[in-house]
């Protein structure tokens, strides 16, 4: 599902469903946020902005935030060394959240093959 929030600088948020049905209390979907910045071209502040944008959308949609994962100064070119991403994938597998929200798909992966692998690990 792709959600466009016109009030937040027209930034697209991608919602990656993890569970087929909501498992949160009262049927509300449980959401985790993943944010990453690369020291190559971004300022550390960008990670806070990513989280702020996702939080605004979570609130607007009436979802429940259960976790935030942040990889600071890590490239999206590889999954290696991205400890928070691996923790998010493990938590998804254990059923901690229903949706992983990112500010943009390139926060998860730069390479299509990595993005596909992450998606597969989230939904299975």
GIPERA-V248651 format. One record per backbone hydrogen bond with DSSP energy under -1.0 kcal/mol. NH is the residue of the N-H (numbers start at 1). CO is the residue of the C=O. Records with the same first field share a line. If there is no record, write none. Layout:
BEGIN
NH: CO + CO
END
This chain:
BEGIN
3: 13
5: 11
8: 5
11: 8
13: 3
14: 102
15: 1
16: 100
18: 98
19: 98
27: 24
28: 25
31: 64
32: 99
33: 67
34: 101
35: 69
37: 71
42: 38
46: 43
47: 44
49: 45
50: 46
51: 47
52: 48
53: 49
54: 50
55: 51
56: 52
57: 53
58: 54
59: 55
60: 56
61: 57
63: 58
64: 29
66: 31
67: 31
69: 33
71: 35
74: 37
82: 79
83: 81
86: 82
87: 83
88: 84
89: 85
90: 86
91: 87
92: 88
93: 89
94: 90
95: 92
96: 91
98: 30
99: 30
100: 16
101: 32
102: 14
107: 104
108: 105
109: 105
110: 76
115: 111
116: 112
117: 113
118: 114
119: 115
120: 116
121: 117
122: 118
123: 119
124: 120
END
